[in-house]
């Protein structure tokens, strides 16, 4: 394998390696598996939210990261700030919204693949109150990678803020669009993709964005929509990535005993950004991100389960998650 790009500590005014925009919340996961939620007696409390977990995953790999999001003005919001500090993620753009509670997510754990989720994001999630007028557009433009989500396009004012961030970056750096689908966001995908460098999603999400189910055809449709790299996560079939310059990589999944697959995509995303920042070849990026996702799928929690570089390299070398 080629050597890692060294991660050098950044000065306070230096650009961030990665800024993510999107969800944050508290995950309350049962500490008992195979038990329906009404019978669960103990829970673990974790930092959650997909875009936030991506920032955590990249920070675990030595990247300087920040998240743009909002919480409730309540003790759980305070907990999220403390958790971000603990993971080394900058929280300067995490602000409270008066009158809205910090979101909480419960799940049931029935390995290997049954994890009912219960989102408490009513009457509205604070992270959908991100406002374009409050964005630090200079920092967004300077960031080496910006990560945005389909959820961010689902409601105002977050929709306008997300599109403003994308438009302001123009040709600056790398912009990743996580195609996490929300019905109210679909008609804004075309505009977002025009400002996107990399599009990533599972095959259901890719199909919704393109109308195509075949992985190769769907990847080509994303490239035609304006992106430079299309990444389709195919679950048990691995991952396919196709770039506009003709390079492609298709890697199989790593064997893993799944405990909780909910954070696997976020681990994949953080490692994808890490590889893009390191300017690795496409196959190495996909193998690395695939391994990171498999590791987190073998663990209960999400944010605190994000793997280190040594753990990812060990899984790749072993050809499986131990």
N, C-alpha and C positions, 0 to 999 in steps of 0.2 A: 504494500500500500504506500501511496505517496504520503509525505509528512503533513501533519496538521499545520495550518496557518497559525502562527503564534498569536495568542490573545494578549494584547498589551493593555494594562490599566489605563483608562481614559481620564483625561482631565475634565473637571466639571463642565467646561464649555464645549467640549468635543461633541461631535454628532453621535447620536445613538446608533448602535449596530442595528437594532430592531425596535420599532414602535408598533404596537398592536392597538387596534380600536375595536371595542365590542364588549361582550358580556363579562360581568363579574358577579359573584354570589357566594353563598355558603353552601357547601355540600354536606349533608348529614347522611352518612352511609352506615348501614347496619354493621355491627361487629359480629353478627351471626349470619351465616350463609344458609340458603335453603329454607328460610323462615319467612312466612308472609308478614308484611309490615305491621298488621295489628298485634302480632305476637312478639315482635322485636322488643327487647328490653334495654339494649344499649347501642349507642351510636358513636361514630367518630366524626369530629367536626373538621372540615378541610376548606381551604381556599378553592373556589371553583369558578366556572365560566370559561368557555372555550378560548376566546382571544387571550384572556389572562393566563390560562394554562400554557399557551404557546409561548408567551413571554417568559414564564417560569422555566419551561423546557430549554429555551435558548440560553437563559441565564445560568442554568445548571451546567451548560457546556462552555461557560466562560464569556458569553457575550454580554455587552452592555445593553440592557433592555429597559423599556418603559411601556406603560399601558395608559391609553386614554379611555376612561370610563367614568361611571358615576355610581354612588352607593346611596343608601338611605342615611339620614342624619340620626344614627342610632348606634347602640353598642356593637351590633354585628358589623356595621360599617367600620367602626374603630378596629374590630378584629381583622378585617380585610386589609387595612393599612398595615397593621402589625405583621400580618402574614406576608405581605409583599416585601416589607423590609427584611424579613427573615430569609426570603428567597433571593434577595439582591435585585429586586425589580423596582425601578424608580416609580414613585407614586405621585409625583408633582401634579399630574393631570387627572388624578382621581379625586373628584369633588362630590360633596353631599347634595342631595335634593330634598328640600324640606317637604314633609308631608307624604313621602313615598318610603315604604319599608325596603330594607336591603333584601334582595331575593334569597330564598332558601329552596334547595332541591333535595328531595328524598328519593331514594331508590330501594328496590328490593334486589337481593343478590341470589340468583338461582343459576350457578355455573352450569354449562359454559357460556350460554348465549341468551339468557332470559333475564333482562334487567329493566323491569318497569320503572319509569321515571315519573315523578310528580313535582311539577314546577309550581312554585308559589311566587308569581311575578305580577300579582294584581295589587291595585288597579292598573298599574303600569310599572314596568321595570325601570329603575333610575337610569340604567345604561342606555335606554332609548331617549333620554333627555340630553344627550351630548349635543351641544349647540355650535353651529358653525362660527358664530361670532366670538366664541371663547377658545377656539383652536389656536395653538401656537404654530402657525403655518410655516414660519421659518424653520422651526425644529423638525416639523413633518417633512419639509422639502429636503432638509439636510440629512435625515436618517438614511442609512445605507439600505435598509429594507423597511417597508411599510406593509402591515398585514391588516386587511379589512375583511368583513364578513357579510354574507347575505342577510343575517339577522339585523345588521346595522342599517340595511336598506328597507326594513319592513315597516318602520313608522317614523313620523316626524317628531322632533327635529333631527333625529339621528340620521335619517336618510339624506337630508341636505348637507349635514356635516360630513358624512362619509363621501359623498360625491364631490364636495368642495375639497376635501383632503386629496382625493384622487386627481382632480383636475389641477390642483396647485403643484403637484409633483411633476406633472407632464412627463418629461424625459429624464427626470432625476432618479437615479438609483433603481432599485428593484421594488416593484409593488406586487404583493401576493393577494389574490382574491380567493377566500375560502367560500366555496359554493354551498354553504350550509343553507338549505332551502327554507324559505318562509313564503307561503302563498302570496302575501301582499307585496313581496319584494321582486317577484319574477319579472315584471315588466320593466324593471330598472337594471336588469342584468346586462343588457346590451350596452347601455351607457357606461356601466362600470367596467366591462370587459375592454372597452376602447382605451381605457387608461391603465390597463393591467398588464404586467409583465408575465406573471405566472398565475394560472388558474388551477386550483386543486380541489378535488372532491371525490366522494365515493361514486359508484356508477349510477345510483339513483339520482344523486344531485347533478351529475354530469348530464344525464339524460334530460332532466328538467331544464337545464340551461341550454341544451343544444337540440333536443328532440331526437337525439340519436342514442341507441343502446349499445351498438357494437363499439368496443373500446377504441379501435383504430379510427373508425369513422367519426366518433365523438371527439377524439383528440384533434382530428383535422378540422372539425367544425369550430372548436375553440381557437385554434390557430387562425382560422379565417375571420373570427370575430375580433382579432387584434392582439391576442397574447403571443408571447414568444416561447412559452413552455406550458404544455398541458399535462397535468398529472391526474391519472385516474386510479383510485384505490379500489381494488377488485376483491377485497376480503380474502377468502381462501385461495383465490387465484393469484394473489400477489399484487403487484403494482406496475402500471404502465406509464411511462413518461415519453413524450414526443416533443421535440423542439422544432422551431421554425427553420433552423439551418439543416434539418434532415437527420439530426442525431436522435436516437431513441434508445430506451432501455426498458426491459421487462424483466423483473426479478420475482422469484417465487417467495412465498411467505416462509418465515422461520417456524419450525415446529414449536408449539408452546401450549402449556396447559392453561387455558383461560380461566381467570378468576373474575375479572371485571374488565370488559372491553371499552368502558365509557371514555377513558382518557387516552386511548391508544391513538386516535386521530390527532389529538393535541400534541402528543409526544412526537408523532410523525411530523407535524407542522414545525415545531421548534427545531427539530433536527434537519428538516428540509432547509429552513432559513440558515442554519449553521453551515450546511454544505454549500449553499449559494454564496454566503459571505466568504467562504474559503475558496471559492471558484474551483471546486472539485469537478471532475468529469461526471457526467450524468449518471452512469451506472453506480458509481461510488455513493453519490448522494442518495439514490434510491435504496441501495442496500443498507445504508446507515439509518435513514429515516424508517425503513421497514423494520429494522432490528429494534429501534427505539420504541416503536409502537407495540411490537410484540412483548417487550419487557414490561411495559406498563399494563398490558392486557393480563399479565400474570400476577398483578398486584391489586389490592383492594382499592386504594385511594387513587387520586389523579395527580394533583399538583405536587404533593410530597413524594409521589412515586416516580417522578421524572428521572431518567437514568443519567449517570455520569458518562463521560467519554470512555473511561475504562470498561464500564459495564457494557456499553454498546459494542466496543471493539471485541470484548470477550465473547459476546453472543455471536457476532459475525464469524469469529475464529472457530467457535465450537459448532457452528451451523445449527444452533438451537438455543432456546432460552432454558437455562438449567433451573 
